[in-house]
Amino acid sequence: MANPDLELVDLLPIRTHSYSSISQALAEQGVRELRPSQVHESHEALLDQIISDEGLGDTAKAVEEALRSSTVYAKWQRLMPYLKDVPHIRAYRIQAIGVDLSGVNLEVISNGGYLQTGQILYSGGIFASEQVAILDGPMSTTMHPSVARWHAQKENGQIAILKIAASHSVLGFAYKVTGNQKLKHEYEILLQNNLQLMQTSICRVGEFQVRSYDVHPYLA
């Protein structure tokens, strides 16, 4: 089925647990954890902790666990074709240069699903203005804030929290995170070209500037 509706994936609230071998051993002996669990109720709070942990630690593992156990996110992936059937999207994932972006975008438009109002994605890169036009896309985003943090650090840029503004307006291609796939740890969602990002808030968290945007189709 072409262009299915992708149900909303909302991982919040996320509770972190201590994954250290010491804490697990203590728990088995009936001793309280050295580090208490935390509950993250907002995407901003979640990202704050991810940044504080330098992209690693209990919170990043809790997000990964939530993504892997999400039946809705798993359904997204089942609705997408295999990479062998979308050669431009496959090339986009494994090649740094020389990719036909127009071909990638056509495959996203032909095979991607419609994201729902309120869907949250993350991206790390250069977001230096209140309005950003994506006109040379598609746009790479991720379901995992730790991945966005890594890309922002790599490019000496910002972290963007992206919120889909209206259902049935933005198409996204969800890469599979199981099977013989490269870069599964990136939890990547590839958005179609021709988007307008409208800033709703901006703050500083640690070394990063964090900008929140509503995502709309671009209207010339």
C-alpha distance (Angstrom), angle and dihedral (degrees) to the residues before:
residue distance angle dihedral
M1 . . .
A2 3.80 . .
N3 3.80 119.9 .
P4 3.81 100.6 -0.1
D5 3.78 121.3 -169.8
L6 3.81 109.6 -102.3
E7 3.77 110.7 -142.7
L8 3.79 117.7 -127.9
V9 3.81 114.4 -84.6
D10 3.79 108.8 -153.6
L11 3.79 113.7 172.1
L12 3.80 95.4 179.7
P13 2.90 134.9 147.4
I14 3.81 95.1 43.3
R15 3.79 120.2 -173.2
T16 3.77 117.9 -156.6
H17 3.78 121.4 -144.8
S18 3.76 131.3 -166.5
Y19 3.81 108.8 -100.9
S20 3.81 97.5 -179.6
S21 3.78 118.0 123.3
I22 3.81 89.8 -129.0
S23 3.81 92.7 55.1
Q24 3.79 91.6 45.7
A25 3.80 91.1 51.0
L26 3.80 91.1 48.6
A27 3.79 91.3 48.4
E28 3.80 89.9 53.6
Q29 3.81 87.9 55.4
G30 3.77 91.9 50.3
V31 3.81 94.7 -105.7
R32 3.82 118.8 138.4
E33 3.78 118.1 -106.9
L34 3.78 115.6 -91.6
R35 3.79 89.0 -133.3
P36 3.81 116.7 40.1
S37 3.76 119.6 -134.0
Q38 3.80 119.5 -101.6
V39 3.79 131.6 -148.2
H40 3.81 117.5 -142.9
E41 3.80 111.6 -156.2
S42 3.82 99.7 176.4
H43 3.79 137.0 42.3
E44 3.79 89.6 -123.2
A45 3.80 92.0 55.2
L46 3.79 90.6 45.8
L47 3.80 92.1 51.1
D48 3.81 90.9 45.7
Q49 3.81 90.1 57.7
I50 3.82 92.6 43.9
I51 3.81 89.5 54.0
S52 3.81 92.1 45.6
D53 3.81 89.6 52.4
E54 3.82 90.5 48.6
G55 3.79 90.2 -118.3
L56 3.79 94.4 -57.8
G57 3.79 136.8 82.5
D58 3.78 136.7 58.2
T59 3.80 97.4 -30.4
A60 3.81 95.4 52.9
K61 3.80 89.5 48.3
A62 3.81 91.1 49.2
V63 3.83 91.1 53.1
E64 3.80 90.7 48.5
E65 3.80 90.5 49.5
A66 3.82 90.7 49.6
L67 3.80 91.7 50.3
R68 3.78 93.5 48.2
S69 3.81 92.2 48.8
S70 3.82 96.4 44.8
T71 3.79 109.3 112.0
V72 3.81 90.9 -165.2
Y73 3.81 93.5 53.4
A74 3.81 88.5 47.6
K75 3.81 88.4 53.2
W76 3.82 90.0 52.6
Q77 3.77 89.1 58.1
R78 3.81 94.2 46.4
L79 3.80 89.0 54.9
M80 3.81 92.0 56.9
P81 3.82 123.2 84.2
Y82 3.79 121.3 -114.8
L83 3.80 115.8 -91.8
K84 3.81 91.4 -112.0
D85 3.81 86.7 66.2
V86 3.83 95.0 51.0
P87 3.82 103.4 47.2
H88 3.81 96.5 173.6
I89 3.81 92.3 52.6
R90 3.80 89.1 46.5
A91 3.82 90.8 52.0
Y92 3.81 90.5 47.9
R93 3.78 90.2 57.3
I94 3.79 99.0 47.9
Q95 3.83 103.2 31.2
A96 3.78 126.6 69.6
I97 3.81 96.2 -162.2
G98 3.78 141.2 15.6
V99 3.80 96.9 45.9
D100 3.81 121.7 148.0
L101 3.82 98.8 -124.7
S102 3.79 93.5 -174.1
G103 3.80 88.6 55.2
V104 3.81 90.8 48.6
N105 3.79 90.8 50.4
L106 3.80 92.8 49.3
E107 3.81 89.9 53.1
V108 3.82 91.3 49.7
I109 3.80 90.1 50.3
S110 3.81 92.2 46.7
N111 3.81 98.1 43.5
G112 3.79 108.7 19.4
G113 3.77 127.2 101.4
Y114 3.79 130.4 -122.0
L115 3.80 112.9 -103.0
Q116 3.78 119.0 -138.3
T117 3.79 130.8 -118.8
G118 3.78 110.0 -82.9
Q119 3.81 96.9 21.0
I120 3.81 108.4 150.9
L121 3.80 123.0 -144.1
Y122 3.79 132.1 165.5
S123 3.78 134.4 -138.9
G124 3.77 135.3 -178.7
G125 3.80 120.8 -151.8
I126 3.78 142.0 76.2
F127 3.81 111.5 -23.4
A128 3.78 102.7 155.3
S129 3.80 102.3 152.7
E130 3.80 141.9 56.3
Q131 3.81 91.9 -115.7
V132 3.79 122.5 38.5
A133 3.81 123.2 -172.4
I134 3.82 115.2 -155.6
L135 3.80 101.2 -153.5
D136 3.80 101.9 142.5
G137 3.80 97.0 48.6
P138 2.92 166.7 94.1
M139 3.81 95.3 -172.3
S140 3.78 123.3 -132.1
T141 3.81 115.5 -138.9
T142 3.77 135.4 163.2
M143 3.77 139.9 -142.5
H144 3.84 90.1 -141.7
P145 3.83 119.1 74.3
S146 3.81 91.3 -156.3
V147 3.82 89.5 64.0
A148 3.82 90.9 51.0
R149 3.80 89.6 50.3
W150 3.81 90.9 53.1
H151 3.81 93.0 50.6
A152 3.82 92.0 46.8
Q153 3.78 90.5 51.9
K154 3.80 91.6 47.1
E155 3.81 92.1 53.3
N156 3.81 96.2 35.8
G157 3.78 86.2 -122.2
Q158 3.78 141.4 117.6
I159 3.80 137.5 -74.3
A160 3.80 116.5 -118.9
I161 3.79 125.0 -156.4
L162 3.80 104.1 -155.5
K163 3.79 123.3 -158.0
I164 3.80 120.8 -171.2
A165 3.80 105.1 -125.9
A166 3.81 100.4 -157.9
S167 3.79 136.1 15.6
H168 3.79 119.7 -112.4
S169 3.82 92.7 21.0
V170 3.83 105.6 92.1
L171 3.79 126.2 49.3
G172 3.79 121.4 -150.3
F173 3.80 134.7 -175.0
A174 3.81 114.3 -143.8
Y175 3.80 113.6 -151.0
K176 3.78 114.1 -141.8
V177 3.80 117.7 -108.5
T178 3.81 95.9 -160.0
G179 3.77 134.1 63.7
N180 3.79 127.1 24.2
Q181 3.80 97.2 -19.7
K182 3.78 128.7 134.4
L183 3.81 122.4 -133.2
K184 3.81 92.7 17.6
H185 3.80 89.3 153.5
E186 3.82 90.2 68.3
Y187 3.84 94.4 69.1
E188 3.78 86.8 -151.0
I189 3.79 126.3 -166.1
L190 3.80 113.3 -170.4
L191 3.81 113.5 -149.5
Q192 3.77 125.1 -155.1
N193 3.80 122.4 -104.4
N194 3.82 124.3 -98.7
L195 3.78 102.3 55.8
Q196 3.79 132.7 149.5
L197 3.81 119.5 -146.2
M198 3.82 113.7 -156.8
Q199 3.80 114.8 -165.7
T200 3.80 117.1 -126.7
S201 3.81 100.6 172.8
I202 3.78 143.3 -3.6
C203 3.79 132.4 -159.6
R204 3.78 143.0 155.9
V205 3.79 120.9 -111.6
G206 3.78 114.8 -179.8
E207 3.80 108.7 -54.4
F208 3.80 93.5 -16.8
Q209 3.76 135.2 86.3
V210 3.80 107.7 -140.8
R211 3.81 118.6 -155.8
S212 3.79 124.6 -172.5
Y213 3.80 117.6 -151.2
D214 3.77 138.4 -176.3
V215 3.80 110.0 -136.0
H216 3.82 118.2 -135.8
P217 3.81 134.9 166.1
Y218 3.79 109.9 -93.1
L219 3.77 113.6 -105.3
A220 3.81 114.7 -166.1
